């Protein structure tokens, strides 16, 4: 699958930030692998074993051994003409100019684990949330299956209440040309959900300050429960398309 909306909410936010940060450095990427089914994972495991080609993973799908199956990992590829032949189609995984290493460096500043640092099988396109370790051992022991994990509170809050501001705090390490978004100060599960703008308003960089983008009436936005309260008003931290920021709760309806 390539739909990042199927991934853990915190990972979705960090991948959005990664796209922005890479763009500011002249690097264009996209995501090729996100959430994987058992069949998809088993097909990858077969490469270099029962099917031709090099080994690309040590994780069997039926054992839930890939972080992709748990929705906390994604693989990226390049949308760049690395070899200068006028096309990008043959350069999706061309690391001749160490572009994957540059992306990995940015991703680590955002708090992601990069597969290029692994010892056994280096996986240059691979990124994942690090709080459960490099393998699903902890997740499997606690939840048994990805389906149960995705229905848990931890799916929304990551490693608990501390996750409320992690994604946006990481933006301090990105390029200065990227719009600075303030960190959300609190988390409340009841605020998580889809909202619609009741009026024309603005997506803000902080609670009541800094316009990121105008938001038209009836625009859909998504909140994962993070917010900041200022002057007795609640500003939800939301995602609107590829942009993130704050909108005053009184200007939204569910």
N, C-alpha and C positions, 0 to 999 in steps of 0.2 A: 504494500500500500504506500501511497505518497501523500495521503491526507494528514497534515500535521494537526488538524483539529481532533484527531483520534487520540492524540498523545496526552500525557499528564499535563495539567494546566500550567504548572511552573515551567516545564520544558517548552511549551508553546511560546510563552513569553520570552524565554531566553533565546529561542531560535529566531524570533522576530528581532530581538536586539542584535543577534549575530549578523543577520542580513544587513541591518543598518550599518553596523560597525565595519563589515567587510566592504560594503559599497563605498564608505568614506576612504578606504584604502585602495580603491580601484579594483576590488575583487568581486566578481559576480558569481554567486552560487545558487543552487536549488537543492531540494531534498528528494532523494530517490527511494529511500527506505524509511518507513516509520513503524507503524504497528504491523506485526506479522502474525499470520495464522500458523497453526501447527504444520499444515501442509507446505506452506511457503518456507518455513524454517527447515523442515526435513529435506526439501528439495535442495536447499543450500548446503546442508550437511552432506548430502550425497556426492557433491562435487569433490573430485579427487579421491573418492572412495568407490562407490558403485557407478558413478558417472564420470566422464572425462573432464579434465581441467584440474587446476591447482586447488588445494584445500583452502577454503575461505572462512570456515568456522569450526569450532570444536563443540558447538551446542546442538543437541538434538531437539527437534520441535516437540516431540511427544513427552519429553521430560521437562518442558518449560525452562530450558537452560539459557535462552537468549533474552537479554534485556529488552530487545525489540518486542517480544511477546508480552512483556509487562507494561508496554507503553511509555517507557522511560528512556528510550534511545532513538536516534535517527542517524541516517547516513546522508552525506551531502556529496554533490558533484559540481564540477566547474562549468560555467557558461562563458568560456573565454577561448580565444584563439591563441593557445599557448605556442604552437609550432609555426605560426605565421603563414599558414597556407590558405587563409581567407575563410575558414570555416571553424565552427566550434564543436561540430559533431564528433570529431575524432580526438577531442582533448578533454572529455569529461573526467577522465582519471589520469591525466598526464601531469606528473609531478616533476617534470624536467626542470622547472624553475622554482621548485620547493614551495609552490603555492598552497599545497595542502598543509605544509608545516606552518605557513603564515596564518591560515585559517584556524589551525589547531591552537596556535598561540593566543589568538583573539578569544577563541572559545574558552580556554582555560581562565582567562581574565574575567570572563563572565560566570565562572564557577562551574563549568562543565568538564567532564572527564573526556580526554581525547584518546582514541584507540591507537594513535601513532606512538604513544608512550608505552604500549604493552610489550611484554617480552616474548611471549610464546608465538602468537600470530599478530603481527602489527597490522592494524586496520585503520589506514589513514583517513578514510571517509567517515569513520564512526565517532559519534558524540553521545554522551549520556549523562543523566543526573548522577552525582556521585554518592549521595547519602546512604544508599543501600549496599555499597561496595561495588566491585567490578563485575560480580556475577550475581545471579538471582537467588543465591543460597538463603539469604536472610528473608527475602520476600516469600520464597517458597515455603520456608519453615513457618512463617507467621500466617500466611493466607492460603497456601495450598495451590490455588489457581489464580491466573491473572484476573478472571472474572470477579472473584471475591475481593481482590485488591482494588479493582476499579469501582467497587461499590462502597469502599471504606472511606472514613473521614480522612485518612492519610492520603488518599488520592487527591483530595481537594487541598489539603494543607501541607503536603509533602512531609517534612520531618517534624510536623507539629506546628505550634504557634510561631516558632522562630522563622518559619518560611514566609511569613507575611510580607517581609521587605527584601528578602534575598535577591530576587530577580532584578529589582530596580537599583539596589545598592551596587550590584555588579556593573551597572552602566558607568560608574565613576571611572572604570578602567578602560572605557572605549575612547575612540578618537574624539577630540574636542569639537569637531564639526557636527557631531551627532547631538540633536536636541537633548538637553539634560532634563530628565523626568525625575521629580522628587520621589522619595521612598514613601510607600504607604505606611501608615503608623499602626494600623490595627487590622485584625481579622475577625469577621463574624460570618459564620456559615450561612445564616439566613439571608445575607446580602448576595450570595452567589446565585447567578442565574442570568437569563437574557432580559434585556430592557429595550424600550423604545423611547426615543426622544419625543417629549410632549410638545416642545417648541424648538425653534431654531436656537442653537446655543453653541458653545465652544468646548472643544477638547482641550484641557488645560495641562500644563506641565506640573502644576502643584495645586494645592487646595486654595482655589480662588485667585490664582496668578499664572501668568505666562500662557499665551494662546499657542497651542500646537497646530490645531486645524479647526475650521468651522464645521459644525454638525447640523445637518438639516433636520427639520421636523420629520418624524416617522423613521429615522435612521435606527437600525438595530445595533446594539452594542452588547458585549459580554462582560460580566463581572464574575470573578472567582472568589469573592468574599473579602477582598482587601479594600481598605478605605482609610481616609483621614478625616477627623472631625476638627473643624475650626470655626470659632465664633458660633458654636451651637448648631452648625450646619454640617451635614455629612457629604463628603465628596468621595464617590466611588471610583476606585481605580479600575478602568475598563479597557477592553480591546475593541477597536473599531477598524475592521479590515486589517491592514498591516500596521496601523498606528495604535499606540497606547497612551493613556493619560487619565486625567480626572474629569468627572462631570458631577455637578451638584445633583444630589438625589432628588430634589424637588422638581427637577426638570426632566425626570425620567418616570416611566411607568412600566410595569411588568405585564 
